[in-house]
Structures are given as structure tokens and as C-alpha cells.
Amino acid sequence: MILRWLVAPQEFKGTLTAAEAAEALRSGLRQAAPEVLLDVAPLADGGPGTVDALLTGTPGERRVLTVQGPFGAPVQAAYALLEGGKTAIIEMAAASGLSLLAPEERDARRASTYGTGELICAALDVGCSRLIVGLGGSATNDAGAGALTALGYRFLDAEGRQLPPGGAALRRMARVDTSQRHPRLTEVELLVATDVTSPLLGPNGASRLFGPQKGADPAAVEELEQALAFFAQSVAPEFIRVPGSGAAGGLGYGLAVLAGANIVSGYALVAQALHLERRVAVADAVLTGEGRFDRQTSLGKGPAALARSGKELGKPVVLFAGSVVHEEGLDASLFHEVIDVGNPALDKEAAILALRAAAERWASTARHMKPHDARDRKYRDDEEHMGSGSF
């Protein structure tokens, strides 16, 4: 029996997308072990790379639009249509992401999710019946007010004037006018996908936990916390503590309470679409990766969840990490092996070379392993269809 390896890394944040990491691993493995069958499935959790991950394993098409970036400048943003146009996948980071801004441009007080709302409008206008918005990598902290404005909602002050963009302005909100919202919002299943469990407010909420990385100094963090608290008390105070409501600067909260969205696990959604359980079951080894392996990621989704699935099925799971942080609570026992690729500050080309070389070194020995006896028979007939995921 020929060996089969599943190659399923997550993004190396700030350096490589999941698809780029998967290609680097594939190239290194192929160099050292050309006879091994490689099943490639980049992972995502609703953040950057989700569209690419789903298009890798699910038939669909990519569409590119010009929309407003975090401060109104035009940006090119892609979304995906799957299942013949029935399902649309949107990454909020494509229109409202931190990666669109230089560090000196970041300002969480003014950044808006308006462009994300424009992508949602486009998906509604082409007739999709299911719409999934991936939350992650945001430059914003506006509780989704910008996206909802693009969808026809109006956020008004006491004089009936529309509020300017950004989360700081929500402190002046007097009412929300929903009379002109997009008519198809009530006709679709709207999901927001994230594995961030932060509530809207508090020390682990949108402003205090994530605001500093979006350019908010301590004074701006408190201003945003108070603005979002005022907004939430006016709209739906009972939803403030719901896990995931603080994702993407509170976009999870805004879409849930005002547009009827359900918050779901981004990793679980991608895993289901790509049939990861089936693909792990027929693999002899699973190779995954991420930019930083620390206590938090060892407890989370993505590679850690894949490792837990591998353990249940008796499959060795190997982690390639840009860096390993040896700290209390780090659970490396999840993995058969953890390989520290090297300096996480490498540029893209250097990171690709380092990851490729690490994969090649591992494969030069692993190519001699025995095919796994635990390949699940109920999946064996489907091995040739591993790349045809669906919802």
C-alpha cells in the first residue's frame, strides 16, 4: 500500500497564507518522497484564508469587487460563491482588514466595516440563500455599524443626523433606523464564522483585548469600550456577554443582534466543508502547521483540533511551527512531533524556503514508515474523491 499524507496547515500569520504554507510543505515533501500520495487541504477558521481554503476543496467561483477599505479608500476584495451560487463566503478582512493598513495608519476609533457590508450586499444581490461571513484580522472596532450602514441601516444621533464612520461615534447614537435595510436579509441564512470567543465588552472584549493592535492607545481603548457599551445598552444588552460577539471589533455582535446572524465555529464549518474527518481517516500521517505554537493555540481550534481528531483515529499528527513558545500550559503532547521551523520574523520568501526545507528533512525519514493499519474501511472507497468537499 502506498503511503498517504494529509497536508493541512493553517496560516502563518503575517507571513504565509494557509495556501502558501500548504504549497511550501507539499514542495518539500515531494522533493524527498516523490512516491507518497499527498492530499492538500489548507485550513482556516473564518479569518484570512477562509475563501481560499474552501475553494481548494469545494467547487465554486471567486468574485472580486471594488469596495471601501477601513477608511473609505477603494480596495479590491474577493468573495466566493459555492454550490452553484447558493452559498456565499465572505472574509471581512478582505475589505476591512488590518493587513490593508500600514502600522502608522491604524486607528480603531475611525475604521469602518462598510466595505464588508458592500460584499454582503453583492452576495445578496446575486441570489444566494446562505451567507457566511468570516470574522478575523479586522482593523475595525465599530460593532458592525459600518457593514450594517452599507446594508441600509441608519445610525442616528439625537438630531436625526447619521453618525460618521467608526466605533467612537457610537457614543452619540440615539436610535437605529431599519426601514431601508436590504430586503433579502430576512430571506437568507446568515452565519458569522469565528473561533474567537471574546464577548463584546470587558477585559477580553473587542476594545480592551484587540484595540491596541489596531492602533488604539489606552485612552482610545477606554473611549471605544464606553462607546460600544452605550451602543449595546441601546440595542441588545442581553447579548453583550455572548461568546464571539466581540469578534472582529464587535462585527459578530452587530450582525447577530440587528441582522439575525448566528455565530458558528469557523474551524468546524471549514472542517465539515472539506470533509477533514474522512481525509484524516484514510491518511497514514497528518502534517499541519501555524506561525506560533503557544499555550493558547494548543488549546484552540485549527491544528490543535486536527491533532485531537488524529489522536481519536490513531493517526500521527506532525506540527510545523514558525516558532514554539515553551510556557506553562503548553500541550505539545497533542502532536506526534512538533518541528520548530525557525525565526518567525522571516519574510515570505525566506519563510517558504524554511518550511520547505523542514518538510524535506522530515519526509526523508518518514518515507520509510509503514502504511497505517488503521485506515478506516468505511472511507477507503472514497480516497480518490478527497478533494471534492461540500456543505
C-alpha positions as CSV (number, residue, x, y, z in Angstrom):
1,M,0.0,0.0,0.0
2,I,1.3,3.5,-0.9
3,L,1.7,6.0,1.9
4,R,-0.8,8.8,2.0
5,W,-0.1,12.1,3.9
6,L,-2.7,14.8,4.6
7,V,-1.1,18.3,4.3
8,A,-3.4,20.7,6.2
9,P,-1.7,23.8,7.7
10,Q,-3.3,27.0,8.9
11,E,-1.9,30.4,8.0
12,F,1.4,31.6,9.4
13,K,0.0,35.0,10.5
14,G,1.8,37.9,9.0
15,T,4.0,35.8,6.8
16,L,2.2,33.0,4.8
17,T,-1.4,32.2,3.9
18,A,-2.6,28.7,4.6
19,A,-2.5,28.0,0.9
20,E,1.2,29.3,0.7
21,A,2.1,27.2,3.7
22,A,0.5,24.1,2.2
23,E,2.4,24.6,-1.1
24,A,5.7,25.0,0.7
25,L,5.1,21.8,2.7
26,R,3.9,20.0,-0.4
27,S,7.0,21.0,-2.3
28,G,9.4,19.9,0.4
29,L,7.6,16.6,0.9
30,R,7.5,15.9,-2.8
31,Q,11.3,16.5,-3.1
32,A,12.2,13.9,-0.5
33,A,9.3,11.5,-1.0
34,P,8.0,11.6,-4.6
35,E,6.2,8.3,-4.2
36,V,3.9,9.4,-1.4
37,L,0.3,10.4,-2.2
38,L,-0.3,13.9,-0.9
39,D,-3.7,15.2,0.0
40,V,-3.6,19.0,0.4
41,A,-6.2,20.9,2.4
42,P,-5.3,24.4,3.7
43,L,-7.1,25.1,7.0
44,A,-9.0,28.3,8.0
45,D,-11.2,29.4,11.0
46,G,-13.2,32.1,9.4
47,G,-10.3,34.6,9.3
48,P,-8.0,35.4,6.4
49,G,-7.6,32.4,4.0
50,T,-11.1,31.0,4.5
51,V,-12.2,31.7,0.9
52,D,-9.0,30.1,-0.4
53,A,-9.4,27.1,1.9
54,L,-13.0,26.5,0.8
55,L,-12.2,27.0,-2.9
56,T,-9.4,24.4,-2.6
57,G,-11.8,21.7,-1.5
58,T,-15.2,22.8,-2.7
59,P,-16.4,23.6,-6.2
60,G,-17.1,27.3,-6.6
61,E,-16.0,30.6,-8.1
62,R,-14.2,33.7,-6.8
63,R,-15.6,37.1,-7.5
64,V,-13.7,40.4,-7.0
65,L,-15.3,43.8,-6.2
66,T,-14.0,47.3,-5.6
67,V,-15.3,48.3,-2.1
68,Q,-14.5,50.8,0.6
69,G,-11.5,49.9,2.8
70,P,-11.3,50.7,6.5
71,F,-11.1,54.5,5.9
72,G,-13.1,54.7,2.7
73,A,-10.3,54.3,0.1
74,P,-11.2,51.8,-2.6
75,V,-9.8,48.2,-2.3
76,Q,-10.1,45.1,-4.3
77,A,-11.9,42.4,-2.2
78,A,-12.8,38.8,-3.2
79,Y,-15.6,36.6,-2.0
80,A,-16.6,33.1,-3.1
81,L,-19.8,31.6,-4.4
82,L,-20.2,27.8,-3.7
83,E,-22.9,25.2,-4.5
84,G,-23.8,26.9,-7.8
85,G,-24.3,30.2,-6.1
86,K,-26.4,29.0,-3.2
87,T,-23.7,29.8,-0.6
88,A,-21.6,32.9,-0.4
89,I,-18.4,33.1,1.7
90,I,-17.0,36.5,2.7
91,E,-13.9,37.3,4.7
92,M,-14.4,40.6,6.5
93,A,-10.6,41.1,6.4
94,A,-10.7,41.3,2.6
95,A,-12.5,44.7,2.9
96,S,-11.9,45.8,6.5
97,G,-8.7,44.0,7.5
98,L,-5.7,45.1,9.4
99,S,-3.5,43.9,6.6
100,L,-4.8,46.7,4.4
101,L,-3.2,49.3,6.5
102,A,0.4,50.3,7.4
103,P,1.1,50.3,11.1
104,E,1.1,54.1,11.2
105,E,-2.4,54.2,9.5
106,R,-4.2,52.2,12.1
107,D,-7.0,54.0,14.0
108,A,-9.6,51.8,15.7
109,R,-11.7,54.8,16.6
110,R,-12.5,55.7,12.9
111,A,-12.1,52.4,11.0
112,S,-15.3,51.1,9.4
113,T,-16.7,47.8,8.3
114,Y,-18.6,49.5,5.5
115,G,-16.7,47.6,2.7
116,T,-17.7,44.3,4.4
117,G,-21.3,45.3,4.1
118,E,-20.8,46.1,0.4
119,L,-19.6,42.5,-0.1
120,I,-22.6,41.2,1.8
121,C,-24.9,43.3,-0.4
122,A,-23.3,41.9,-3.5
123,A,-23.8,38.3,-2.3
124,L,-27.5,39.1,-1.5
125,D,-28.0,40.7,-4.9
126,V,-26.8,37.6,-6.8
127,G,-29.4,35.5,-5.0
128,C,-27.5,33.4,-2.5
129,S,-29.6,31.6,0.1
130,R,-26.9,31.1,2.6
131,L,-24.3,33.7,3.5
132,I,-21.2,33.1,5.7
133,V,-19.2,36.0,7.0
134,G,-15.7,35.0,8.3
135,L,-14.6,37.2,11.2
136,G,-10.9,37.8,11.9
137,G,-8.0,40.0,11.0
138,S,-10.1,43.2,11.4
139,A,-8.8,46.8,11.6
140,T,-12.2,47.9,13.0
141,N,-14.0,48.3,16.3
142,D,-17.4,49.6,15.2
143,A,-19.6,46.8,16.3
144,G,-20.6,46.2,12.7
145,A,-22.2,49.6,12.3
146,G,-20.4,50.3,9.1
147,A,-21.4,47.0,7.5
148,L,-25.0,47.5,8.6
149,T,-24.9,51.0,7.1
150,A,-24.0,49.5,3.7
151,L,-26.9,47.2,4.2
152,G,-29.3,50.1,4.5
153,Y,-29.4,50.6,8.3
154,R,-29.1,54.2,9.6
155,F,-27.4,55.0,12.9
156,L,-28.7,58.4,14.0
157,D,-27.8,60.9,16.7
158,A,-30.4,62.9,18.8
159,E,-30.8,65.4,16.0
160,G,-31.5,62.7,13.4
161,R,-28.2,63.0,11.7
162,Q,-26.3,60.0,10.5
163,L,-23.3,59.1,12.6
164,P,-19.8,59.3,11.0
165,P,-17.9,56.0,10.5
166,G,-16.1,54.3,13.3
167,G,-16.7,52.9,16.7
168,A,-16.0,56.1,18.7
169,A,-19.1,57.8,17.1
170,L,-21.4,55.2,18.6
171,R,-21.3,57.1,21.9
172,R,-23.7,59.6,20.3
173,M,-26.2,57.1,18.9
174,A,-29.8,57.9,19.7
175,R,-31.6,55.3,17.5
176,V,-31.3,52.8,14.7
177,D,-33.5,53.2,11.6
178,T,-34.0,49.8,9.9
179,S,-36.7,50.9,7.5
180,Q,-34.3,50.8,4.5
181,R,-32.4,47.6,5.2
182,H,-31.7,45.2,2.4
183,P,-34.9,43.3,1.7
184,R,-33.2,40.0,1.2
185,L,-31.6,39.9,4.7
186,T,-34.8,38.2,6.1
187,E,-34.7,35.6,3.3
188,V,-31.2,34.2,3.8
189,E,-29.5,32.1,6.4
190,L,-26.8,34.4,7.7
191,L,-23.9,32.9,9.7
192,V,-20.8,34.6,11.2
193,A,-17.9,32.2,11.5
194,T,-15.2,32.7,14.2
195,D,-13.3,30.8,16.8
196,V,-12.7,33.9,18.8
197,T,-14.8,33.5,22.0
198,S,-14.5,37.1,23.2
199,P,-17.6,38.9,24.4
200,L,-18.3,42.4,23.2
201,L,-17.1,44.2,26.4
202,G,-14.7,43.7,29.3
203,P,-11.0,42.8,29.6
204,N,-11.3,40.1,27.0
205,G,-13.7,42.0,24.8
206,A,-13.4,43.8,21.4
207,S,-11.9,47.1,22.6
208,R,-9.6,46.1,25.5
209,L,-8.2,42.9,24.2
210,F,-7.9,43.7,20.5
211,G,-8.0,47.5,20.3
212,P,-4.2,48.1,21.0
213,Q,-3.2,46.0,17.9
214,K,-5.5,48.2,15.8
215,G,-3.8,51.4,16.8
216,A,-5.7,52.3,19.9
217,D,-3.7,53.8,22.8
218,P,-5.1,53.4,26.4
219,A,-7.3,56.5,26.1
220,A,-8.7,55.3,22.8
221,V,-9.3,51.8,24.2
222,E,-11.4,53.2,27.0
223,E,-13.3,55.6,24.7
224,L,-14.2,52.6,22.4
225,E,-15.2,50.5,25.4
226,Q,-17.6,53.2,26.6
227,A,-18.9,53.8,23.1
228,L,-19.6,50.1,22.5
229,A,-21.2,49.8,25.9
230,F,-23.5,52.7,25.2
231,F,-24.4,51.3,21.8
232,A,-25.1,47.8,23.3
233,Q,-27.2,49.1,26.1
234,S,-29.4,50.8,23.5
235,V,-29.7,47.9,21.1
236,A,-29.4,44.5,22.9
237,P,-27.7,44.5,26.3
238,E,-28.5,40.8,26.8
239,F,-26.1,39.8,24.0
240,I,-23.1,41.6,25.4
241,R,-21.6,38.5,27.1
242,V,-22.3,36.1,24.3
243,P,-19.0,34.4,23.2
244,G,-17.9,35.6,19.8
245,S,-19.9,38.8,20.0
246,G,-16.6,40.7,20.3
247,A,-15.0,39.1,17.3
248,A,-13.8,41.5,14.5
249,G,-14.3,44.6,16.7
250,G,-17.9,43.6,17.5
251,L,-19.0,42.8,14.0
252,G,-20.3,39.5,15.4
253,Y,-22.5,41.4,17.8
254,G,-23.9,43.8,15.2
255,L,-24.7,41.2,12.6
256,A,-26.3,38.9,15.3
257,V,-28.5,41.4,17.0
258,L,-29.5,43.6,14.1
259,A,-29.4,41.2,11.1
260,G,-30.3,37.9,12.7
261,A,-27.0,36.2,12.2
262,N,-26.0,33.1,14.1
263,I,-22.4,32.8,15.4
264,V,-20.8,29.5,14.5
265,S,-17.3,27.9,14.8
266,G,-15.2,28.9,11.8
267,Y,-13.0,25.8,12.1
268,A,-15.9,23.4,12.4
269,L,-17.5,24.9,9.3
270,V,-14.4,24.6,7.2
271,A,-13.7,21.1,8.5
272,Q,-17.2,20.0,7.6
273,A,-16.9,21.5,4.1
274,L,-13.6,19.9,3.4
275,H,-14.6,16.5,4.9
276,L,-11.5,16.6,7.2
277,E,-12.6,13.6,9.3
278,R,-12.8,11.4,6.2
279,R,-9.4,12.7,5.0
280,V,-7.7,12.1,8.3
281,A,-9.2,8.6,8.4
282,V,-7.5,7.5,5.2
283,A,-4.2,9.2,5.9
284,D,-1.1,7.5,7.2
285,A,0.1,10.8,8.7
286,V,-1.2,14.3,9.1
287,L,1.0,17.3,8.6
288,T,-0.2,20.6,9.9
289,G,1.3,24.0,10.8
290,E,0.9,27.5,12.1
291,G,3.1,30.5,12.7
292,R,3.2,30.4,16.5
293,F,2.6,27.4,18.8
294,D,1.9,28.5,22.4
295,R,-0.4,27.7,25.2
296,Q,-3.4,29.5,23.7
297,T,-3.1,27.8,20.3
298,S,-2.6,24.4,21.9
299,L,-6.0,24.8,23.5
300,G,-7.7,26.2,20.4
301,K,-9.1,25.2,17.0
302,G,-7.1,24.7,13.8
303,P,-4.0,22.5,14.2
304,A,-4.9,21.6,17.8
305,A,-8.4,20.4,16.8
306,L,-6.9,18.5,13.9
307,A,-4.4,16.8,16.3
308,R,-7.3,15.8,18.6
309,S,-9.1,14.3,15.6
310,G,-6.0,12.5,14.6
311,K,-5.5,11.0,18.1
312,E,-9.0,9.7,18.1
313,L,-8.4,7.9,14.8
314,G,-4.9,6.7,15.8
315,K,-3.0,8.8,13.3
316,P,0.2,10.6,13.9
317,V,-0.1,14.4,13.5
318,V,3.1,16.5,13.0
319,L,3.1,20.2,13.6
320,F,5.4,22.6,11.7
321,A,5.5,25.8,13.7
322,G,7.1,29.1,12.8
323,S,8.1,29.4,16.5
324,V,7.4,27.4,19.7
325,V,6.8,29.3,22.9
326,H,7.7,26.9,25.8
327,E,5.4,28.2,28.5
328,E,3.3,26.8,31.3
329,G,0.2,25.2,29.9
330,L,1.6,24.4,26.5
331,D,0.3,21.0,25.5
332,A,2.7,19.6,22.9
333,S,1.5,16.0,23.7
334,L,-1.3,16.5,21.2
335,F,1.2,16.1,18.4
336,H,3.3,13.1,17.5
337,E,6.1,15.6,16.8
338,V,6.5,19.4,16.9
339,I,9.0,20.9,14.5
340,D,10.2,24.4,15.1
341,V,10.8,25.8,11.6
342,G,12.8,28.8,12.8
343,N,12.6,32.6,13.0
344,P,9.0,33.8,12.8
345,A,10.2,37.2,11.6
346,L,11.4,35.8,8.2
347,D,10.0,37.5,5.1
348,K,7.7,35.5,2.8
349,E,10.3,34.0,0.5
350,A,12.6,33.1,3.4
351,A,9.7,31.5,5.3
352,I,8.7,29.4,2.3
353,L,12.3,28.1,2.0
354,A,12.5,27.4,5.7
355,L,9.2,25.5,5.7
356,R,10.0,23.6,2.5
357,A,13.4,22.6,4.0
358,A,11.9,21.4,7.3
359,A,9.3,19.3,5.4
360,E,12.0,17.8,3.2
361,R,14.1,16.8,6.2
362,W,11.1,15.2,7.9
363,A,10.0,13.3,4.8
364,S,13.5,11.9,4.1
365,T,13.0,9.7,7.2
366,A,9.2,9.4,7.3
367,R,9.0,8.0,3.8
368,H,10.1,4.6,5.3
369,M,7.2,4.4,7.7
370,K,4.8,1.5,7.3
371,P,1.3,2.3,5.8
372,H,-1.1,2.8,8.7
373,D,-3.2,-0.3,9.5
374,A,-5.9,1.9,10.9
375,R,-7.2,3.3,7.7
376,D,-10.9,3.4,8.2
377,R,-12.6,0.9,5.8
378,K,-15.8,2.9,5.6
379,Y,-13.8,5.7,3.9
380,R,-11.4,3.7,1.8
381,D,-13.6,3.7,-1.3
382,D,-13.7,7.5,-1.2
383,E,-10.0,8.0,-1.3
384,E,-9.9,9.2,-4.9
385,H,-12.5,11.9,-4.1
386,M,-10.7,13.6,-1.2
387,G,-10.6,17.0,-2.9
388,S,-14.3,17.3,-3.5
389,G,-15.6,18.8,-0.3
390,S,-19.1,20.3,0.0
391,F,-21.5,21.8,2.5
